[in-house]
Amino acid sequence: MGTIVEVTLPDGYKIRAFSSMYMDYGLEIIAPDGKEYYNASCLCCDSYGFYRNDDDEVIGEWSKDTWKEMMLSEADCFIEAYMWDPEYFED
């Protein structure tokens, strides 16, 4: 699918947002050890991809810079939510 933006974090994680055949946007995360998370409709188009006015009407599409900024600012949340390791929670 068409990559919108891909960022690499200092700790080696790669995060990619992409367009797909769905209304929403896809998210791919690749950990430094090669473990992957892939979801073709993970990023809701109501929250990602568009500038909106106070009435929640679309007034423009995000630039590549805005996508990159958002992926970097939410990277830790994405990793925590989608890349957790069940072994970490074992006693």
BELFEN-V275184 format. One record per backbone hydrogen bond with DSSP energy under -0.5 kcal/mol. NH is the residue of the N-H (numbers start at 1). CO is the residue of the C=O. If there is no record, write none. Layout:
nh=<NH | NH>
co=<CO | CO>
//
This chain:
nh=<2 | 3 | 4 | 5 | 7 | 9 | 12 | 14 | 15 | 16 | 17 | 18 | 19 | 20 | 25 | 26 | 27 | 28 | 29 | 30 | 31 | 34 | 37 | 39 | 42 | 43 | 44 | 47 | 48 | 51 | 53 | 56 | 59 | 60 | 62 | 67 | 68 | 69 | 70 | 71 | 72 | 73 | 74 | 75 | 75 | 78 | 79 | 80 | 81 | 82 | 83 | 86 | 88 | 89 | 89 | 90>
co=<19 | 1 | 17 | 17 | 15 | 13 | 9 | 30 | 7 | 28 | 5 | 26 | 2 | 24 | 43 | 18 | 39 | 16 | 37 | 14 | 35 | 31 | 29 | 27 | 39 | 25 | 42 | 44 | 44 | 60 | 57 | 53 | 51 | 51 | 49 | 63 | 64 | 65 | 66 | 67 | 68 | 69 | 70 | 71 | 72 | 74 | 75 | 76 | 77 | 78 | 79 | 84 | 85 | 85 | 86 | 87>
//
